[in-house]
Amino acid sequence: MNITSESHLAAIVFSIEGDLASDQVDQFKRAINETLCESQSDVILDCAGLDHIDSAGLEALLWLTDELTQQGYKLRLACVTKSVIRAFEITRLERVFNTNETVEAAARSFG
């Protein structure tokens, strides 16, 4: 898994490539925490490069949602692949996560 971040006016955009599975969850949380400690903001997770997510990865997204909510911020997901959407549907998490077709649409959704 590779995760990068970039600050924008509306939010911090994290781009994730590869898998978000049990082996990568700690790396994911560390990367998110390091960036959010420096700059508190709403978050957009660009999932265009996310190939696979397992139950631990879903729990990591729920963790991120909770962390942001406690601080008064929001999470938006962008460019979510069909396989990840399917995982959301199977677990009924499509009701929890706000998904958008593009990063720009996710940024506009904060307004």
N, C-alpha and C positions, 0 to 999 in steps of 0.2 A: 504494500500500500504506500502511496505517495500522497502527501497532503501539503498544499500550499495555501497561503492566505494573502489577501490584498485588501487594503482599506479603500472604501468608497464613501461618498457622501451619505448614502442611506444606511450602509451596513458594512460589516466585514464579510468578505466573500471567501469561503474556504472551498477549494477545489480538491476533490478526492479522486484518486485513480487506483484501480485494482480492486481488491476485496476488502470489505469491512466485516471481518470474522473474528472469532475468539482470539486468534493469535495477534491481531492488529488493534484490538480495543484499547490496550494501555497506551500504545503509540498515538492513537487517535485522541484520547483524552489529554495526554501530555501536550500535544500540539495545540489543541483548543485552549487549554488552560493557560499556556504560555502567552498566547496572543491576547486572550481576553483579560489577563492580568495587566497588560500594557495599555489596552484600549477597550473600555466598556462600550458595547454597541449591540444593535440588532445583528443577527447573523443570517447569511444566506449560504446554504451548503449546495454547491454546484456538483450534482451527481452524474454529470454526463459521462465521466470515466469510471463510475462505480460499476464493476462487473457483477459482484455477488455480495449479498448480505445474509448473515445467519442470525440466529436468535441473540447472540451476544452483541452483534452489530446493531440490531434493533433496540436492545437495551441501552446501548451507548447513545443512540439518538434520543431515546426517552430521557436519559440522564441529562443530555445537553438541553433538551426542552425544559426540564425542571430547573436546571442551573440558571438558564436565562430568565425564566419566569420569576424566580426568586429575586432576581436583580432588576426586574421591571423591563426586560427586553424580550424579543420574539425571535423565533427560528422560522425560516422559510426554506423549502427545498426547491431546487430548480433543476431542470433537464433530467428528471428522474427516468431511468431506463425501465423498460417493460418488466424485466425480471424483478426489479426492486419494487415496482408498483404491485406486482403479483404477490410478493412477500407481504406487503402492507395489507392487501386484500385478504389474504389467508389468515392473517393475525388480527384483522379488523382495525389496523392502525391507520388506515386511510382517513379515518375520522379524526385522528389526533394530529397528523402532519398536514401542514398547508403546502401543497405542491403547486409549482408553476412551470409553464413550458420553457421559460427563459429566465436568465438572471435578471434581465431588465424588468420583466413582469413581476418577479419576486420583489425587486426593489420598489416598484410602484405600489405593491400591495401593503407596504408599511404605512402609506399615507392615509 
